[in-house]
Amino acid sequence: MYQHRTVIADQFTVCLRREGKTVYQQVLSLERPSVLRSWNWGLCGYFAFYHALYPRAWTVYQLPGQNVTLTCRQITPILPHDYQDSSLPVGVFVWDVENEGDEALDVSIMFSMRNGLGVGDDAPGGLWNEPFCLERDGETVQGLLLHHPTLPNPYTMAVAARLTADTTVTHITAFDPDSTGQQVWQDLLQDGQLDSPAGQSTPSQKGVGIAGAVCVTGKLPPRGQCRLEFSLAWDMPRIMFGAKGQVYYRRYTRFFGRDGNAAPALSHYALCRYVDWEEKISAWQSPILDDRSLPAWYKSALFNELYFLADGGTVWLEVPEDSLPEELVGSMCQLRPILREYGRFGYLEGQEYRMYNTYDVHFYASFALVMLWPKLELSLQYDMALATLREDLTRRQYLMSGVMAPVKRRNVIPHDIGDPDDEPWLRVNAYVVHDTADWKDLNLKFVLQVYRDYYLTGDQGFLRDMWPVCLAVMESEMKFDKDQDGLIENGGYADQTYDGWITTGPSAYCGGLWLAAVAVMVQMAVLCGAQDVQDKFSSILRRGREAYERLLWNGRYYNYDCSPQPQSCSIMSDQCAGQWFLRASGLGEGDTEVFPTPHVVCALQTIFEFNVQAFAGGAMGAVNGMQPHGVPDRSSIQSDEVWVGVVYGLAATMIQEGLTWEGFQTAEGCYRTVWERLGLAFQTPEAYCQQRVFRSLAYMRPLSIWAMQLALQQQQHKKASKPVVEQGTGLSTGPNLGPKEAMANPK
């Protein structure tokens, strides 16, 4: 559960001293809280600036009247294609202090931290702090350990600093974060350092908070600068989910141990390695940042939307020995090695929609994972395949229909891998709005993702392992083609990812996904040497294409569906999702064309004209549904919304089809709305309306912006006529980006 509140004691405070006297001492926060009132709060925000390029950020403070500038650089080791340091629970805060005046100064930064969050699980007491010092390989790190032994998931946090020849590190082991804080403030004010008592604090009493602080002091010559380095580590090696049925160990424990005493070593490692991390981050990001054909907003969106991979209630776990039953693992030769080597990865649909690896949404978000951490994408796919082969025949009532039906049927893709408040992986399908065994998109999205993942990783063993699962889920899907015309029909309710938007009969979205999945089955059958399967799906594809064009194409776009309602001819922004995945997988044109290219381009141009430009002045991205007379489709709550992750996918589709300028215009509306106008940086919602109403903060789907990057790279590769696949490494995220001409010249 996310706590949307500031923990007031968790602050940085600066102290400046000239000629042995403290001349300036300020908490670097705009807050004016009712606790710690002896501290000097209320920094003027006018003098501070924040910049972010995930996984780094810079906060610059110009201290008024002091001729001193502080720059705090935040670094987290989120490193593409790195499966060790990317798992570590650490962050580094590097303070560069510049003296623009002619007098020497002593500068101290104090990092204070509450033990716990000041909420429920602190209340029983028994929390305690202690100082530590770790010297290794000629480097010394000093700090405080904040022990939080509350069950079932005890943890230790470490606030630490690097000791150098030019710095002094001091600490205060314990203070009451709900008091006036006078003792700590005076301690720092007196000499710019803290008292550094030895030994452990006494454990906290029931209902009484405890905090600690670490302070680094350095000398600042006239017109000179100095550097002060802090780290924050959190060591919660062993976890249980809400049902408390299974013990898991986190991924990082294979490198730092399972005993819960890793915080000093993690702190030391972070403070010694962060320079190397920054070099890796720069090598990854610079080619994109230096590309002058790309707009600045896109560079921000591309990297900053990645926050959700780590901040989506994410767990990266070691796989328990007994959780891979032999009878299910069966013919999947690489399943055990992949899950053993790379662990099990789970991230929430959204911070407010508490289900892991929600698969209809992961379909969009997965581009970030497969491009940057392809082994985690494969691991997630193996977990999904395992869940598909299982069943849970427990009956429950579904909210929208009131019908009683099983939790999970065999040979259909689950909606999600479970609820963290229950027992995810063991019990899937936490979603109870609809019975998703009857959804039309989940099975198709699995097949499409399997082939795309194979195409981008070149992993043939993965494809062979997934082939029987793809056959099984497509067999389950066949029953939705009631009239045997080669095209599935929707069931007259909201039976796909748009779970509040009713779809009836053949539809642009699910029908398009179906034809794309059928085309992919033909390709996989060729690769797997299954001639009979190839013939079967080739026949379905021929009939299905004819039916799709006959029933849905109206000369300008594909109709939403075939219901007798007026909204059946709505223009759906996501109608080309099947084509999007085909092109991302090297298909969908020439010999492998499924949807006629002129129809695809015309549909995208129609979407741009109606859903983008005729909506909110063209400045808010693409509305999900637009009626042909230019009014948003208000037949459902979701047709009237903009879905940020859908818009980024639409923009990628436009780029794939040569409509690069339109693609960037479309996506820019979403970025400006979320990150600037709504002020929802690092909590991009699933949806918003024209009236600035938004829904489901901090959501998975917007990670689909990496599909735009893939489309740009593939275009560049085409121009250079090089193969896209780099065997076994996933795509490089190198300097291969968008055409300047298309950006500059709209037509």
Disulfide bonds with the S-S distance in Angstrom:
none
